[in-house]
Amino acid sequence: MMYVSTRDKKNMVTAAQAITHGLANDGGLFLPQGIPSFGIEDIKSMINKSYIDRAVMVLSGFLTDFTEEELKRAVSSAYTPEKFGEVPVPLVQLGNNTAVLELWHGPTSAFKDMALQLLPYLLTMSLEKTGETSRIVILVATSGDTGKAALEGFADVAGTQIIVFYPSEGVSDIQKRQMITQEGNNVNVFGIQGNFDDAQTGVKEIFSKASIRETLHKNGFIFSSANSMNWGRLAPQIVYYFSAYVDAVKAKKISLGESINFVVPTGNFGDILAGYYAKMMGLPVGKLICASNNNNVLTDFINTGKYDKNREFFKTTSPSMDILVSSNLERLLYHASNCNAEKVAGYMEQLNTEGIYEVDREALRKIRSEFFGAWVDEIETKETIARVYKECDYVMDTHTAVAWRALEKYRYLPEDDGTYSVVLSTASPYKFADSVLSAIDNSEVAGDPFDLLRELNAKTGMEIPSRMLALENAEILHKEVISASNMELTVISNLE
């Protein structure tokens, strides 16, 4: 399996090279030349397998540089019971035709752990296979969860340096505390004066600047990425779509071969794109429901075919979705335009220079046949948390609530036939305890974030993740906040 850039099909690499470099030198994203095919018998064989064995099956189709034994060793090391419990991604039934897939049982209480606990193993193996001897610099822009998950995965990993940029006023108190207390000799964390899009734009510009790459190469460094722009980050996310499906079959909620819907709270488009790849592989998926908050650029795009980032940016209670430039959408554009890399490059140039592009009618038809877009405002998010807690005795975070409400909107439509649907729950409610408490109590909540953890625990009885509570007394190690315009200089000065 070879990989090509979304902006130049002649830019071809192996899986190991794609993982090592993260982004293509032309600024594009790597994706596989072909999609491995899974038949119903393949899916059936997963039903009684462990999550580890399911992961090896899925990843083997994409990461053909690696032997099955190598993948098994990496996956087994990543998804240990000590990190994830006995069931890494439990499927929780909430009614006859709806379930919640809890993706937050890893060490940082967010879905990013499902990929970022595995990526360091894939990256170190990739370095061996490519013969790369330079020190890898992992550059990360985060809207909250990716940063901590990447730091947790790469802290003190030999041959790597990790630099994380986060919007200093655009993450929750717990998300920030998770990052600024991170230990590790190879770790750097910086707040930026701006939003996630500013951080992401800065990282992409650093990646694509030949002069910076040359300077760092002379000093023995090369760049890579831990964002879902890196195929090694995105591929592991495909696994839990298959796992959810076969667990639903196992629970006798659906029959083997029956289609189901997935509902995904979406910011950078990587999580829902993994579901699209699962469907392309043969998983019986009906609709992929893309749920947005007030920053509804994706909803508008799916409905109109026009992507316009020139709009007001909102800070919401679901900050991991406060994004106006969804990088992974570039991969979907590549598929929707019949793998026309030149056309994709044109769209991205328009986005960069004008902040807007529009796909043609045929591409929009393809996208709308696979995706449904809906957005949910702050009042709806709060109301959903309270209502689901009251009716189902289930506590969900703000991002999951956005997805739940988006599913309800989809079910208002005549085209909905009551298909079994899985809502992806991307973070523990404790990461956003203030917003969850405020919703449940229908009151304003403020105070020390760790007092709020204990208050939510007293209210709901839901166990507080021990690692999160331990942050209360952790030393703050990373205090620096910089302007977005200084990101390049900060990277260079921390690596020379």
C-alpha positions in Angstrom: 0.0 0.0 0.0 1.5 3.3 -1.1 0.4 6.8 0.0 -0.1 9.9 -2.1 -0.5 13.6 -1.3 -3.9 15.1 -1.7 -2.3 17.9 -3.7 0.0 15.9 -5.9 -0.5 12.2 -6.8 3.1 11.9 -7.9 4.2 12.6 -4.4 4.2 9.0 -3.4 5.5 7.4 -0.2 5.2 4.2 1.9 3.1 3.9 5.0 6.2 4.3 7.2 7.3 7.4 5.4 3.8 8.9 5.6 3.8 8.3 9.4 7.4 9.6 9.8 6.8 12.9 8.0 3.2 13.5 9.0 2.5 16.0 6.2 3.6 16.1 2.6 6.2 18.7 1.6 3.7 20.3 -0.7 1.4 21.0 2.3 -1.0 18.2 1.4 -2.2 15.2 3.5 -1.1 11.7 2.8 -3.8 9.1 2.1 -3.7 5.5 0.8 -3.8 4.9 -2.9 -6.4 2.2 -2.4 -8.8 1.1 0.3 -8.7 -2.4 1.7 -11.9 -4.3 1.4 -13.7 -6.1 4.3 -16.5 -8.6 3.5 -19.3 -9.6 5.8 -17.4 -12.8 6.8 -14.4 -10.6 7.8 -16.6 -8.4 9.9 -18.3 -11.5 11.4 -14.9 -12.9 12.4 -14.4 -9.8 14.6 -17.4 -10.4 16.8 -15.6 -12.6 19.4 -12.2 -11.0 19.1 -10.6 -8.6 21.5 -10.2 -4.9 20.7 -6.5 -5.6 20.1 -7.2 -8.3 17.6 -9.8 -6.1 15.8 -7.3 -3.3 15.6 -4.6 -5.6 14.1 -7.1 -6.8 11.4 -8.1 -3.2 10.4 -4.6 -1.7 10.5 -3.0 -4.6 8.6 -4.9 -3.6 5.5 -3.4 -0.1 5.5 0.0 -0.4 7.2 1.5 -3.0 4.9 5.1 -2.0 5.8 4.5 -3.7 9.1 4.2 -7.4 9.9 1.1 -8.6 11.7 3.4 -9.5 14.6 4.8 -5.9 14.7 1.3 -4.5 14.7 0.1 -6.9 17.4 3.1 -5.9 19.6 2.4 -2.2 19.1 -1.4 -2.4 19.7 -1.0 -4.6 22.7 1.5 -2.1 24.2 -0.9 0.8 23.5 -4.2 -0.6 24.8 -3.3 -2.1 28.1 -5.9 -2.7 30.8 -3.9 -0.4 33.1 -4.5 2.5 30.6 -7.9 1.7 29.2 -9.6 -0.9 31.4 -10.7 -4.3 30.3 -13.0 -2.8 27.6 -11.3 0.1 25.9 -14.3 1.4 24.0 -17.6 0.3 25.7 -20.8 0.6 23.8 -23.5 1.8 26.2 -27.1 1.2 25.1 -29.5 4.1 25.7 -32.8 2.9 24.3 -33.6 0.3 21.6 -32.1 2.1 18.7 -29.4 4.3 20.2 -26.1 3.7 21.8 -23.2 5.8 23.0 -19.6 4.7 22.2 -17.4 5.9 25.1 -14.0 6.7 23.6 -12.6 8.4 26.8 -11.4 5.6 29.0 -7.8 6.2 28.2 -5.2 8.0 30.3 -6.2 11.6 29.3 -10.0 11.0 29.4 -10.5 11.9 25.7 -11.0 10.0 22.4 -7.6 11.2 21.2 -6.0 8.5 23.4 -7.3 5.8 21.0 -4.8 7.0 18.4 -2.1 8.8 20.4 -1.3 5.9 22.7 -0.5 3.9 19.5 1.1 6.5 17.3 4.5 6.6 19.2 4.9 2.9 18.6 4.0 3.2 14.9 6.4 6.2 14.6 9.4 4.5 16.3 8.9 1.4 14.1 8.6 3.7 11.0 11.9 5.3 11.9 13.6 1.9 11.9 12.0 1.0 8.6 12.9 4.2 6.8 16.5 4.4 8.3 15.8 7.9 9.6 18.4 8.9 12.2 17.4 12.5 12.8 15.5 13.5 15.9 11.7 13.7 15.2 10.1 17.0 16.2 6.3 16.5 16.8 4.5 19.7 16.2 1.0 19.9 17.6 -1.8 22.5 17.4 -4.6 21.6 19.8 -8.1 22.7 20.6 -7.8 21.0 23.9 -7.7 17.2 23.8 -5.0 16.4 21.2 -2.4 18.3 23.1 -2.5 16.3 26.3 -3.0 13.0 24.5 0.1 13.7 22.4 2.1 14.8 25.4 1.1 11.7 27.3 2.0 9.4 24.4 5.3 11.0 23.4 6.7 12.2 26.8 10.3 10.8 27.1 10.0 8.7 24.0 13.6 8.3 22.7 14.5 10.2 19.5 11.5 12.6 19.7 10.8 16.2 20.8 7.2 17.4 21.2 6.0 21.0 21.0 2.4 21.8 21.7 0.6 25.0 21.0 -2.9 25.6 22.5 -5.2 28.7 22.6 -4.5 30.1 26.0 -8.1 31.2 26.6 -9.8 28.6 24.4 -9.7 25.4 26.4 -11.3 24.2 29.6 -9.6 24.6 33.0 -8.9 20.9 33.2 -7.6 20.6 29.6 -5.2 23.5 30.3 -4.0 22.0 33.6 -3.4 18.6 31.9 -1.1 20.3 29.4 0.8 22.8 31.6 1.7 20.2 34.2 3.1 17.7 31.7 6.4 16.2 32.7 9.0 15.0 30.3 12.5 15.9 29.2 11.4 16.2 25.6 8.2 18.3 26.2 7.4 21.9 25.4 4.0 23.5 25.8 3.0 27.0 24.8 -0.2 29.0 25.0 -0.9 31.3 22.1 -2.9 34.5 22.0 -5.5 33.4 19.5 -7.8 30.5 18.7 -7.2 27.0 17.5 -7.3 28.0 13.8 -4.4 30.4 14.5 -2.4 27.6 16.1 -3.2 25.2 13.3 -2.4 27.7 10.6 1.0 28.4 12.3 1.9 24.7 12.5 1.0 24.1 8.9 3.0 27.1 7.7 6.0 25.9 9.7 5.7 22.4 8.2 5.5 23.7 4.6 8.4 26.2 4.9 11.5 24.8 3.2 13.9 27.2 4.9 12.8 26.0 8.3 13.1 22.3 7.4 16.6 22.9 6.0 17.7 24.7 9.1 16.4 22.0 11.4 17.8 19.2 9.2 21.3 20.7 9.6 20.8 20.5 13.3 19.7 16.9 13.1 15.9 17.4 13.3 12.9 16.6 11.1 9.3 17.5 11.6 6.3 15.1 12.1 2.8 15.6 13.3 0.5 14.1 15.9 -2.6 15.8 14.7 -5.1 13.7 12.7 -3.4 15.2 9.6 -0.9 12.3 10.2 -2.2 9.1 8.7 -0.7 7.2 11.6 -3.0 9.2 13.9 -6.1 8.8 11.8 -5.9 5.1 10.9 -6.3 3.8 14.5 -9.6 5.7 14.7 -11.1 3.5 12.0 -10.9 0.6 14.3 -13.5 1.7 16.8 -16.2 2.0 14.1 -15.7 -1.6 13.3 -15.6 -2.5 17.0 -18.9 -0.6 17.7 -20.6 -2.3 14.9 -19.7 -5.9 15.9 -20.5 -5.1 19.6 -24.0 -4.0 18.4 -24.3 -7.3 16.6 -23.1 -9.2 19.6 -25.6 -7.4 21.8 -28.3 -8.4 19.3 -29.3 -4.8 18.6 -28.7 -5.2 14.9 -28.3 -8.2 12.5 -25.0 -8.8 10.7 -25.1 -6.8 7.5 -27.7 -4.3 8.7 -26.6 -0.7 8.3 -26.2 1.7 11.2 -25.6 5.4 11.5 -22.8 7.1 13.4 -23.0 10.6 14.9 -19.8 12.4 15.5 -19.1 15.8 17.3 -16.8 17.3 14.7 -14.1 19.9 14.7 -11.1 19.0 12.5 -13.0 16.3 10.6 -10.6 13.5 11.4 -12.9 11.5 13.7 -15.8 11.4 11.3 -13.5 10.9 8.3 -12.3 7.6 10.0 -15.9 6.5 9.9 -16.1 7.3 6.2 -13.0 5.1 5.6 -14.6 2.3 7.6 -17.6 2.6 5.2 -15.4 2.6 2.2 -13.8 -0.6 3.5 -17.2 -2.3 3.6 -18.6 -1.6 7.1 -22.4 -1.3 6.7 -22.8 2.4 7.5 -25.9 4.3 6.6 -25.4 8.0 7.3 -22.5 9.8 8.9 -24.0 12.6 10.9 -21.6 15.5 11.3 -22.5 17.5 14.5 -21.2 21.1 14.9 -21.6 23.7 17.6 -22.1 27.5 16.9 -18.9 27.3 14.7 -21.0 25.7 12.0 -18.8 26.0 9.0 -19.0 22.2 8.3 -22.8 22.2 8.5 -23.0 24.9 6.0 -20.5 23.2 3.7 -22.3 19.8 3.7 -25.6 21.6 3.0 -24.4 24.0 0.3 -21.0 22.9 -1.0 -19.5 26.2 0.0 -16.7 26.4 2.6 -16.4 29.8 4.1 -14.2 30.5 7.1 -14.9 34.2 6.9 -17.3 34.3 9.8 -17.5 35.1 13.4 -15.6 32.8 15.7 -17.5 31.6 18.8 -16.0 30.4 22.1 -18.4 27.7 23.3 -18.8 25.1 26.1 -17.6 22.5 23.6 -14.2 24.0 22.9 -12.7 21.1 21.0 -15.1 21.9 18.2 -14.3 25.6 18.1 -12.7 25.4 14.7 -13.3 27.2 11.5 -10.6 25.4 9.3 -11.1 21.6 9.3 -7.9 20.3 7.9 -9.0 16.7 7.3 -11.8 17.8 5.1 -9.1 18.0 2.4 -9.0 14.2 2.3 -12.7 14.0 1.7 -12.4 16.6 -1.1 -9.8 14.4 -2.7 -12.3 11.4 -2.8 -15.3 13.5 -3.7 -13.4 15.0 -6.7 -12.5 11.6 -8.1 -8.9 11.9 -6.8 -8.2 15.1 -8.6 -5.2 16.4 -6.7 -4.9 19.5 -8.9 -8.5 20.5 -8.0 -7.9 19.9 -4.3 -4.7 22.0 -4.4 -6.8 24.8 -6.0 -9.4 24.6 -3.3 -6.8 24.8 -0.6 -5.1 27.8 -2.3 -8.5 29.6 -2.4 -9.0 28.8 1.3 -5.6 30.2 2.1 -5.9 33.4 0.0 -9.6 34.1 0.1 -10.9 32.1 3.0 -13.5 30.4 0.8 -14.0 27.8 -1.9 -17.0 25.9 -3.4 -17.1 22.4 -4.8 -18.9 21.4 -7.9 -22.4 19.9 -8.0 -21.2 16.3 -8.5 -18.8 16.5 -5.5 -21.6 18.0 -3.4 -23.9 15.2 -4.4 -21.4 12.6 -3.3 -20.7 14.3 0.0 -24.4 14.7 0.8 -25.1 11.1 0.0 -22.8 10.0 2.8 -23.0 12.9 5.3 -25.7 14.8 7.1 -24.7 18.1 8.8 -26.5 19.7 11.8 -25.4 22.3 14.3 -26.4 22.8 17.9 -26.4 26.0 19.9 -25.3 26.5 23.5 -28.9 26.5 24.9 -29.6 23.2 23.1 -26.4 21.7 24.4 -27.2 22.6 28.0 -30.8 21.3 27.7 -29.6 18.0 26.2 -27.2 17.3 29.0 -30.0 17.9 31.6 -32.6 16.0 29.7 -30.5 12.9 29.0 -29.4 12.8 32.6 -33.0 13.0 33.9 -34.4 10.5 31.4 -31.6 8.0 31.1 -29.5 8.6 34.2 -26.6 9.1 31.9 -24.0 11.9 32.2 -22.5 13.2 29.0 -20.0 16.0 28.3 -20.8 19.0 26.1 -19.4 17.5 22.9 -21.4 14.3 23.2 -24.5 16.4 23.9 -24.0 18.3 20.6 -23.9 14.9 18.8 -26.9 13.6 20.7 -29.0 16.6 19.8 -27.8 16.5 16.1 -29.1 12.9 16.0 -32.5 14.1 17.3 -32.6 16.7 14.5 -31.8 14.0 11.9 -34.6 11.9 13.3 -37.1 14.7 12.5 -36.5 14.2 8.8 -38.7 12.0 6.6 -35.7 10.1 5.4 -35.0 8.7 8.9 -36.4 5.2 9.3 -35.4 4.6 12.9 -32.0 3.1 11.9 -29.9 2.0 14.9 -27.4 4.9 15.6 -24.3 5.2 17.6 -23.3 8.5 19.1 -19.5 8.9 19.6 -18.7 10.3 23.1 -15.4 12.0 22.8 -14.6 13.2 26.3 -15.3 12.4 30.0 -17.9 14.8 31.5 -15.2 15.6 34.1 -13.2 17.5 31.5 -16.0 20.0 31.4 -17.4 19.7 34.9 -18.5 23.3 35.1 -20.6 23.2 32.0 -22.1 19.7 32.9 -22.9 20.8 36.4 -24.5 24.0 35.2 -26.7 22.0 32.8 -27.8 19.5 35.4 -28.5 22.1 38.1 -29.8 24.7 35.6 -27.8 27.3 37.4 -24.6 29.3 37.0 -21.5 27.4 38.3 -18.1 28.8 39.1 -15.2 28.1 41.4 -12.1 26.0 41.7 -12.1 23.4 38.9 -11.3 20.6 41.3 -14.0 21.5 43.7 -16.3 21.2 40.7 -15.0 17.7 40.0 -16.0 16.7 43.5 -19.3 18.4 43.2 -20.2 16.6 40.0 -19.2 13.3 41.6 -21.4 14.0 44.6 -24.3 14.9 42.3 -24.1 12.0 39.9 -22.0 9.3 41.7 -19.9 9.0 38.5 -16.3 8.1 39.4 -13.7 10.9 38.9 -10.7 9.7 36.8 -7.9 9.4 39.3 -5.3 11.0 37.0 -7.5 14.0 36.6 -7.9 14.6 40.3 -4.2 14.2 40.8 -3.7 17.4 38.7 -4.8 19.5 41.6 -1.4 19.2 43.3 0.7 18.8 40.2 3.4 21.4 39.6 2.8 23.9 36.7 5.8 23.5 34.4 4.8 25.4 31.3 3.7 29.0 31.8 4.7 30.8 28.6 2.1 32.4 26.4 3.2 33.8 23.0 1.6 35.5 20.1 0.7 33.3 17.1 3.2 35.3 15.0 6.0 34.1 17.2 5.4 30.3 16.8 8.1 29.8 14.1 10.7 31.6 16.2 9.6 29.6 19.3 10.1 26.3 17.5 13.5 27.2 16.2 14.8 28.6 19.5 13.7 25.5 21.4 15.4 23.1 19.0 18.8 24.8 18.2 
